[in-house]
Amino acid sequence: MMTEALETYRSIQNKIESLPMNEFMLTPDEENQLRSQKIEQIIAQETAMLPEEVRRRVCDEFESWGPLTAPMADESITEIILNGPHSIWLERQGRLENHQDQFFSELSFRNCLERISQAARAHITIEHPCADGQLGDFRLSLIGGDLTRNHPHLTLRRHPKNPWNFQKLFAQDWCNEKDLGTFAKLMHERKNFLVIGATGSGKTSVLNSFLDLLPDNERIVAIEDTSEIALPNSASMKLLTREDPQGILPTVDQAQLLKRSLRLRPDRLVMGEIRGAEAKDFLMALATGHSGSFGTLHAQDASQALIRLEMLIQMGAPQWSLQAIRRLIQLSLDYIVVVAREPSGKRYFKGTYRLCSLEDHGFLVERLE
């Protein structure tokens, strides 16, 4: 199939390139419309006698997402990585696999990226070579060739249509029945906690699972960079950061959204990911009455999470002493929930850790049995 599709593509592309340029002295809009009509006619003529599967693949190269079309429709694929026209990788069940299909040419690869950029409103320029956006069920990250010194790089991460809950995780042997009771107790007693783990360990899935335990009459205000949290009820809302690559609109970061959220009557605050100076404001809010709040943080274990949290708070309050920062953490944080992923791609629950006390050398943490 691929050989026949590639030969047809090349034939169509040669005929398109031989089309005369504005032979009737039309306006640019009229010329574009006429040229589009001629291209559609060429594609229809060249693919009319092909098997349906081959015809669809050729049309995708010109009109849709090319070799990305099938993976984007396959919900078992959670991430698509595009390193160039001939290097496409797919994540399925936590493991990467090489996609057997590829773009037919450098031109169709760049045309597809342009269509994706238009659809996601994520444009890159020489001045702003990176862009993020949303494309249907996917979170999109695009990096220009100026930074890769090669082809542009595209990553598409799928948002699950049906958010995770602890029953689904339990069914996949992610945790045991006793752990389910611990999670419910954390929410019922309105403990403040962080969900931590390495990249790809499932922190957001666990965050959504905790939200699934909430009653319908509690208002959540969620703050995140990209929309991944599933709100538990219609009383809740989320605030998303804004970053304009063109520099026209002012940036709105998580620290600003956090301060705004305190005026929105939240029963609990949820941070999609703590990654900067907003750590100070988040813990300050937890220490002053917003119990039952939680968020995620990149770290391998509980001790590393606390060290990283200290560093992030110091970014927002460089004048604070280390002792003052640790006192804030002690006042505001109760537990740390640690998740991980095996080399095979399987995700699992490592344990829940309680902050017992603050000693001269640092925090004393204890794993719940």
N, C-alpha and C positions, 0 to 999 in steps of 0.2 A: 504493500500500500504506500509506504513512504517514498519509494522510488517513483511510482506513478504520480504521486502528489507533487513531488519536487520537480519533476519534468514539466508538469502542467503549470506550476508556479512560474518557472523560468520562461516558459513560452508566453504566459500572460504578461510578465514583467517586461519582456522584450518588446511586445506590442505596445504596452503603455509608454515605454521610453521613446518609441518611434512616433508617437502622436505629435502632430505639428503644434507649435506654441502660438496661440492667439492669431490664427490665420484670418479671422474675420474682423480684427480690430475691435473686439468687444471690451466692455468695461471689465475690471478684475472680477467682480461678482458674477457677471455673465459668463466669463471665461471659465471660472471655477465650476459653475453649475454645468456648463456644456462638457467640460473635461470629466466631471464626475459621472455624467450620463454615459459618455463613451467608455469609461473604465468599467462601469456596471455591465454594459453590453458585451465588452470583451470577456469579462469573467463569466457571464452567463453562457456565451457561445463556447468558450473553451472547456467548461465543466459540464455541459449539457449531457454528454454521453458517458460520463464517469459514474462508477458505483457511488451510491449515496454517501458512504463513509469517506471515500476519497474526495468527493465534491465538497463535503462539509469541512474537511480539513483544509482544503485549498482556500475556501471562502473565509475561514477563520483567520488565515494568514493575512488577508487583505482587509477584513472588516471587523474582526473581533480581537481575541487575545492570543491567537495563534496556538502554540503548544501549551499555553497556560489554561486554555478553555476547559479541557477535561479535568485537570486537577482542581480548578476553582469550583467545579460543580460536584466534586467528590467530597462529601462531608467527613469522610474518614481521614482526609489529609488536613492537618492542623497548621502547617506552615509551608510556604513556597519560597524558595530562595533562587534568585536569578542572578548569576554571576556574569552572564554574557549570552550571546545567541546560541551557543552550543554547550552551555553549562547550566543545567536546571536541576535543583535538588528539592526533594519533597520529604516532609516529616509526617510519619504515620506511626501512631502509638509510641511516640517519643524517640523514634529512630529515623535517621536520614537515609534516603535511598535516591539513587540517580534516576532522573526521569529519562525514559527511553526516547522521547520525542525532543525536537529542537526547532529553532527558527530556521527558515529556509535561506535567509540571507541577512546580512548586516542591516540592510535597508528595512526589511520587515520587522526586525528586532527594534530598531529605533522608532519606527512608525507605531508599533505596539506600545512602547513606553510613552510616546506622546499621547496616544489615546487614553492610556491609564492615567497619566498626569492630568489630562483634561477632565476625566470622570471624577477623579479624587480631589481636584483643585489643589494639587501638590506639584508646583512648578519649581524647577531648579534653574539657576542662572550661574554665571561665572562668579558674581558677587556672593550668591547664596547657593552653594552647591549641594545642600541637603534639604530635604523636605519630608514632612510627615502628613498623613491624611487618612481618610476612610474611603474604602471602596467596597460597597455592599457589606458583607459579613467580615471583611478583612480590615485589619490595621496595617497601614502601608508605610514603609520607610524607603525613601529613594535617595541614593547618593550618586552624584555626578562623576564622570570620568576624570575630572580634574583632581579628585582626591584618591581615586582608585588607581590612577595612572594606566587605566585600561578601559574596559567597558563600564557604563553605568551599572550600579548594583541596586537590585530591588528585592525587598523582603515583604511578604504578605503573611500576616498571622491571622488566623481565623478566630472570630469570636464565636463561642458555642451558642447555638440558638436556644438550647435548653440548659440553663445554668446548672452547675453541679450542686449536689446536696450530699450530706454525710451518709445517707442510705446508699446512694450510688457508689460512693467511695468505699463503704463497708463491703458492698457486694463485690468489689474488685480487690478485696483483701488488702486495702490500704491501711486499715486500722482494725482494732478489735472492739468488741461490744463495750468493754469497760471504758475505752477512750470516748465512745459516743456519749456516755454519761458525763464524763469530764467536760466535754465541749458544751453540753447543755447546761451544766452547772456554771461554767464561766459566763454564759449569757444571762442565765437567771439571776445570778448574784451581781451582775453588772460590773464584772472585772474589766480592767483595762489591760490590753495585751497586744503583742506584735506577732504576726505570722512571718517567720523568716525562712530563708532557704536560698539555694543558688539559682541561677537563671534556668528556667525550664523545669523547676521542681514542683510547680503547681500552686504557687502562693495565691494567685487570683482565684483559682478553683476553690481553694479552702476558704478564702474570704467570702465568696458567694455562698458557700455551704453554711458559714456562720450566719450570714444574713437570712438564710432560709429558716433559721430557728427563731427569728424575731416575730412577735405578735403583730397583728395588723394595725394596731392603734399606736405604734411607736414611729416617730418621725426620724428618719435618717437623712443626714446631709453628707453626701459622698463627694470627695474631692479627688480628681485624678487628671493625668495628662491626656490619656486617650480613653474613650468610653469602653470599659471592660466590666464594670461592676453592674450586676443586675439588681435593680432596686426592689426591695421586698414588698412594697405596697404603694398605693397611689398617694399616700400622705408624704412620702419621701421624695427627695430630689437630689440631683447631682450638679456639681459645678466643674467645668472643664477649663483647663488653662488655655491661653491663647498666645501663639507666637507667630508673627507675620514675617515670613522670610524676606519680603520686599522692604521691610522697615517702615511701612506707611502707618500701620496701626501700632499703638503701644502694647508692649508685652504684659500679659497678666499671668503671674506665676502662682504657685500653690500657696505661698505665704500670704499673698493678697486675698486669695479665695478663702483661706482659712479664717482670716479676720472678718471677712464679710459673712461667712457662714454662722458666726456666733450671734449675728443679729437675725437669724432665720428660724429661731426656736427649735434647734435640734435636740432630740432626746439623746441621740448618740452621734458622734462624728466618725466617719470612716475615711481613711486615707488610702488611696489605691497603691501608692508607693512613696515612702519617705526617702528622699534622695538629696536634700539640700538644707538650706537655712530654715525651711518651714518646720524642721524637727523641733526647734525651740518653741515655736508658737503652738504646735500640736500638743506637746507635753505640758505647756503652760495651761492650755485649755483643759486638759485632763486633770491637772492638779487643782483646778478651781471650780470643779463641779460637774463636768461632763463625763460622768462615770459610764462604764459599759462601752467605751469607744475602742477602736482598734484599727490597725493598718498593717502594711507589709514593709519589709526591709530586706535588702540583699545581705546575706551573711550565711556562713556555713554552720555555725553553732551558736549557742546562747552567749558564751563569753565574747565571741567575735562580734555578735550583734550589739552588745553593750558598749564595746570599744568604738565601734563604728557610730553608734548613736551619740556618744560623747563628742566625736569629731564633727558630726553634722550640727549638733547644738552649738558648738564653738564657732561654726561658720556664721550662725545667726546672732551670736553673742560673744564676740572675741574678747570682750573685756571681763567676762566671767572667769572665775577661778575654776579649776577642775573639781574642787570640793563642792562648789555651788552647783555645778552641772550635775554631779552625781547625786546631790541632794534632790534636785528636781526630778531626776529619773526615779529615785526611790519613792518620792511622793506621788508620782503620777502613773507608774507602771507596775502591774501586779504579776503578769505571767509572760512567758515567751513560748510560742508554739513553733516547733521546728519540723520542717518537711524537707524531703530530699528525693533525689532520683538516682537509680542504679545505672551503671554503664549500659545495661540492656535497654534502658528507656523507661522501665517500670518506676512509677512514683510510689513513695511510701511515707508513713508518719514516723518520725524519729522520737518524739516525746514532747511533753509539756514541762516547762521549767518555771518554778516559782522563785521570785526575788525575795530571799529570806531577810537579808540585812545588808547594811553598808559598813564595811570594815575599813581599816586604814589603807589596806592594800587594794581595795576594790569591792565589788559586790560578791556576796555569797549566794549562789543559786543552787536550788535543789530540784532534782527531777521527781515528778509525781509518779508513783508506782501504781 
